[in-house]
Amino acid sequence: MEQEEADLIEFELRQEPELVRQKEKSQPFLFAHQRDAFRELQRTALAFSQTKWWDLSIRPRFDRLLVAPTGTGKTHLVQALAESLKWPFLSISASNWVLFGCPDRGGKQTWPLIASWLAGGNSFRLLFLDELDKVSGDDTWSRHLRTELYNLLDRTIPPGMQFDGGGDGEAHVIDAPAIRRTKSLYTLRFRTLILGGAAFQDAWEERRVKRAGFHLVDDPGEPPTYDDLTSHLPRELLNRFGPLVVMRPLAESDYEKLLAEAIRCIPDGLRENFLRIGRKAAPAACRDGKGARFIEEVLTNVLIDTLPRKLPEKRQKSVRLSAG
């Protein structure tokens, strides 16, 4: 372990401090309900990349957990953040995680995949761990998965991890396994911002029902608190993230805003139908918690509506059957 730390420090000294500055460019398309969370995560990312926190004796807790009900666009938001920063981006879903040391089930084990991505360079990068609310079980898989997540969030690489030569985008380079391990560890500790994502749908529904009683109201109410989430996910995992970043569920008035913002991306010839169909569908979309997927469904119905009411029937030749 001491030799590994020494190699890591030596590798760090060879790196030039890299400041990632926001370049002037058009921001990625975001809906109104996503913008506050985007700005908060963007400030966190810039603080991670532009302050010399690695000189401090205490490591700041930059990693954040994005809590938002289904349909609010968590993945799109984090992808937009990576795009705005021009950082390499890797998204991994907990439900698709393949445990280290297990036989591949139609895909590569997750930890070697992450390690290969980390070894591909030492630039700042963004790792998104989605569906973290799916790892709360007491079964063997969930317990082992949480252990692997703890390793990742604690910036440690499993001791049994094997590294080979070459990596993403550099297949022609043959690095010694020890060098690639050091690269991965350096990038994980000093260059990788980790964001978690979780819906905690049950927690949202519980608070909504308590607030509304037998009648659902337009105001979605207050989001679940940290204590609410501990009944769905161990504190040991929650405490590895900084303050929660929350996107609330959409109220019916938010669906009107979705339509008003999305229409800018709709061709002129489809806009009238888009608004008509969207406004009619908004109450049901709010009731069913469709979220941003509502826009995709409206656009689909608009395209279907452009077809003729009665499609031409294909004439088929009659076939005379003869007996015998």
Secondary structure, 3 states (H helix, E strand, C coil): CHHHHHHHHHHHHCCCCCCCCCCCCCCCCCCHHHHHHHHHHHHHHHHHHHCCHHHCCCCCCCCEEEECCCCCCHHHHHHHHHHHHCCCEEEEEHHHCCCCCCCCCCCCCHHHHHHHHHHCCCCCEEEEEECHHHCCCCCHHHHHHHHHHHHHHCCCCCCCCCCCCCCCCCCCCCCCHHHHHHHHHHHHHHCEEEEEEECCHHHHHHHHHHHHCCCCCCCCCCCCCHHHHCCCCCHHHHCCCCCCEECCCCCHHHHHHHHHHHHHHCCHHHHHHHHHHHHHHHHHHHHHCCCCHHHHHHHHHHHHHCCCCCCCCCCCCCCCCCCC
